C-alpha cells in the first residue's frame, strides 16, 4: 500500500502543477482512489479532515470578503496615495508597505488584485514604469503573509497542527517580516526610476470617499474587522479557539452590515475548501502507510538529530520545492514530517518561512506572482519570466538567505 498511496499523491501533485483540471477535482480524485484501493477505510477518512482549519479559512474568508465589499481597503489605499504628492520614491515605499499590510489580513490574490490595479492606474497617470513596483509588490505580498497566524493558508494549517499560539507566532515571525520588507524596499529602489514627476495634482484630485458606497457598512465592517483581529491576538488567554473567533467575526459582520448571506458566501473560495477535504484524506492515507515516518527518519539520519542540520535540510528542501509545487499540498505533506522530527517548535517556523518565501523564486511559484502578471497583462504591460526571475527572483533569494540566518539566530532560544 505504501507504493500505491505515494503514486496517488504524486499523480495528484502532477495534475495540480500542470493545471489540466481544477485542483479541487484533482484532490477529490486522489481521495476517492485512496478509498477505492483500500489505502483508507471508509469509516476513518472523516478523522483525517482537519475541520478546525477549514472553519478558520471559511470564517476569515467571509469576514475579509465583506470588509472588502465595504471598500475599506480601497479607501485606505487612496487615502495613503494622496499623501505621496505624486513623488515616485514615496509611491514606491507606500505601495510596498500597503501590499505588506493588506496581505497580512487579505489573501495574496485579493491583495494583488487591489494593489496591482491601483499601481497601474497611478503609474499611468504619472507616466512611471509600473513593472518594478508590480514585481516588488508580488514579492512583498508573500512577506506580508508571514505577519499573523491567519495571514495565509499554510500558516493556518501549521498552527492547527502544531498548537503554536497567535501571540507566539507573531513574536517570532513579525520581526523577520519587517526586516524582509525593509530589505525588499531597498532592493526594489534599485530598479525604480526615482526622478520626480511634477504631476502630483493627479494624485491630489483622488477622493477616497468616492469609492465608499455605504458609510454605515464601512464603519461597522472596520469595527468588526479590528475587533476580530484583536481577539486573535488574545486568543491564547480566551476559552475559545481561533476557529470559533473567526466564525463569530463572520457572523457579526453579516448581522451588522447590509451585505447578504448569499453575497458573502460568494467571497468564500469553495474550491479551496473542497481541495482541502480531498488533500487531508490523501495525506492521512500517506501517514497511515508510514510514508512520513520514513521521510522523517531519513532526515534524522542525515542530521543526526542536530537542530541546526535539521533546520538547514528542511529549509533548503522546502524552499526549492515550493517554487515548483503549490504551497498547500506541500505544507500538508510536510506537517507530518515535521511532527516526526525534533520536538523543537522552531522547525514549524522553518517550514513556514521557507514555504512563504520560496514560492517567489519563480513567476509561477506563488499565487501573488501569477495574479500580478495576469493583472499586468490585462493592462497591456508585459512582464516576461526572465525579467521576473532577474528582479523578483533575485529579491526572493536574498529574502531566503536572510530568513535562514534568522533561523540560525533563533536556534539557541529553541534548542
Buried (B, 14 or more C-beta within 10 A) or exposed (E): BEEBBBEBBEBBBEBBBEEEEBBBBBBBBBBEBBBEBEBBEEEEBEEBBBBBBBBBBBBBBBBBBBBBBBBBBBBBBBEBBBEBBBBBBBBBBBBBBBBBBBBBBBBBBBBBBBBBBBBBBBBBBBEBEBBBBBBBBBBBBBBBBBBBBBBBBBBBBBBBBBEBBBBBBBEBBBEBBBBBBEBBBEBBBEBBEEEEBEBBEBBBEBEBEEBBEBEEBBBBBBEBBEBBBEBBBEBEEEEEEBBBBBBBBBBBBBEBBEBEEEEBBEBBBEEBBBBBBBBBBBBBBBBBBEBBBBBBEEBBEEBEEBBEBBBBBBBBBBBBBBBBBBBBBBBBBBBBBBBBBBEBBBBBBBBBBBBBBBBBBBBBBBBBBBBBBBBBEEBEBEBEEEBBBEBBBBBBBBBBEBBBEBBEEBBEEBE
